[in-house]
Amino acid sequence: MKDEEIRTLNEHEGACLLGQWGVPFIPGELAPDATTAIRAAAGLGFPVALKVCSEGIPHKTESGGVVLNIPDAASLKDALRGMEGRFAGVPHDFLVQKMAEPGVELIVGARRDPVFGPVVLAGMGGIFAEVFRDTAIELAPLTRKAALSMLEGLRGAVLLKGFRAQPGVDLAVVADTLVAVSRLMLERTDILEVDINPFIAYPKGAVAVDAMVRLGVGRAHTGRKHPDPSTVAPFFKPRAFALIGASRSPGKGGNIILRNLVKAGFQGRIIPINPSCREILGMPSYASVREVPGPVDLAMIVIPKAAVPDAIADCAAKGVTNVILSTGGYSDMGDSGVHDQEALMEQARRAGIRVMGPNSIGTLNPSAGMATSIVGLEPIKKGGVSIIGQSGVFSSGWGRWIADVKPFGLAKVACIGNKGDINESDLLEYLSDDDETTTLGMYLEGVVDGGRFVRAAAKACRKKPVVVLKSGRSEAGAAAIASHTGSLAGSDTVFDAVCRRTGLVRAHDSEAFFDTLAAFEALPLPRGNRMGVLSISGMGCVVTTDAAEEYGIELPGLRPNTLKRLREVMPVWAPVRNPIDTWSAIEQHGSKKTMSHIAGCLLDQRDMDAVLIIFVLMPESIFDIEEAFSGVLARHPHKPVIVSYYGGTAKEIAHIHDGFMALGVPSYPTPERAVYAFSRMVEYARFRGLTRG
């Protein structure tokens, strides 16, 4: 929005507006001249504050437009003379306010995020705002419960609740003020920003002392109707797939895609489109899509940008409903590319064609043999994890890694590129109702329609876990996004609020993203955050204790009956506590018996919600995993069991990974990664209301 489209209310106007919505303000009067100001001060009672009030003086404190703690009428006259001299050339009034009593200073505010709409802010004022930046942000609408949670989450919350001899403040009034600002932002769509600073809270009541309200010229938003989620289906399971730009050259994308489809066992028709060839890889090739006999529901375009509009027109003439556009050079290339992309998407919309891309390498669906990656892929294990990726790496480098390492099986992958048409909300809506998808992962660089995304995410998270890796957390990262896919990154703190509101599970790097997906896919949701730990190494016990504290995981003490049973393998001289250092027992009984017995003891203790088993990989730790643990796991199908390990050869790592994966147990290279993944499961289980307490 341009500067000339924004109006900042003067302080009195802002106070009156906020007061109408239930924000308590310090008493004050607007005076057009000195005589009226003196009369107002007498009515309010000294001491008072005097402020210049003018839209032409936005920074009144810095320009000498504020005088505080005026004790009497004579001092007020001096202050008025000084201000009249300083602001003689600017139309202004005077605002006279009763001086507020000292209390706990807070900041209350709101702004209209360009992606997700109104967000509300609460924070500690004074030095806490300037130095510690102690603030909390949540999406509107805000309930009183959510507002209280914001206040309790501040680092300075101890001051709000009472500290040493100081009483606590009236949290209910502060929370009600946050709710009032939330309502105002939702009802008045012309308000861009509200800043109440300071907002002074007392043991009884609170008052706003200063406020800034910015208005913007209202704009009509005529968002187009969102297509039904069923229109996404042909991207994953088309009956007939046409590749525009098919090639006989083995190194070209137009050849690799065909080979991937054949290797994956594509269940529909594969139709190469190339005017220079009559046959490619033994399949008939056609000069254009409209020449293909029979219907075509999905086409993929891998040709130069200049030829793309004609290819879209060809698809429209054939009645193709879905197109994957691999070609780049659109919004990923700046303003000129944005214009070209908008024109192309409008052409597709008029033809009733849904487009994934530009700059997309399409989809994977192992159950349908669908694999449109431009990188050679081996067949991928079928499973329940679906991934929405705003990068082709999910169908290329990571696709190859998943096929090789098999951390989980895949249901579907979509690489959505620039999101000219198909975006993250389209896919969330479709995959939330997809029976093959049990766990959903998303890599996002930005969000197209914040309101729709919040609704779609909330719906999906009520049904299945959705793990999100969002880039652009730093200013430099957000800038880099614009040069990649042209996405609007949005505020990272606001996106955290979106996750809290909807139940999205956020991971902050790719390692944590895949670790968390693997845990959700393999394990039952925990009923609490209490974990039992056994480790062959004392180091494992120590680092797990640190990780548990960092991620909010409780390590319960061992019950008398558990201790008694543990002594069946643990020497009498060995200390036994959670986490359990198992080395002394392994020396006497071997790894298989010791690890199996101790894991069973921990799982049998009622207040253990999960168990982590830590190995140090060596020849002596290789044993029949199924024989050792299948019975133990069968007794507790509702308790997550996670494995981690230190060291080992590739063969030993594969033994642990494959052996436990066959039992539905994920394994991680370090305990810290295992504890992190478990903590994400606890977070989601709490959102679903499944945890105790």
ABEGO torsion letter per residue (X at the ends): XBAAABBBBBAAAAAAAAAAAGBBBBBBBBBABAAAAAAAAAAAEOBBBBBBBBAABABAAAAGABBBGBABAAAAAAAAAAAAAAAAABBBBBBBBBBBBBBBBBBBBBBBBAAAEBBBBBBBBEAAAAAAGBBBBBBOBBBAAAAAAAAAABAAAAAAAEBEABBBBBAAAAAAAAAAAAAAAAABAABABBBBOBBBBBABEBBBABBBBBBBBBBBBBBBBBBBAAAAAAAABBABBBBBGBBABAABAAAAAAAAAAAAGBABBBBBBBAABABBGGBBBBABAAABBEBBABBBBBBBAAAAAAAAAAAAAAGBABBBBABBGBAAAEAAAAAAAAAAAAAAAAAGBBBBOBGBAEBBBAAAGBBABABBBBBBBBBABBBBBABAAAABAAAAAAAAAGABBBABBBBAEAGABBBAAAAAAAAAABAABABBBBBBABBABAAAAAAAAAAAAAABBBBBBBBGABAAAAAAAAAAAGBBAEBAAAAAAAAAAAGBBBBABAAAAAAAAAAAAABBBBABABBBBBBABAAAAAAAAAAAAAAGBBBBBBBAAAAAAAAAABBAABBBBOBBBAAAAAAAAEAAAAAAAAAAAAAABAABABBBBBBBBBAAABBBAAAAAAAAAAABAABBBBBBBBEEBAAAAAAAAAAAAAAGBBBBABAAAAAAAAAAAAAAAAAAGABBX
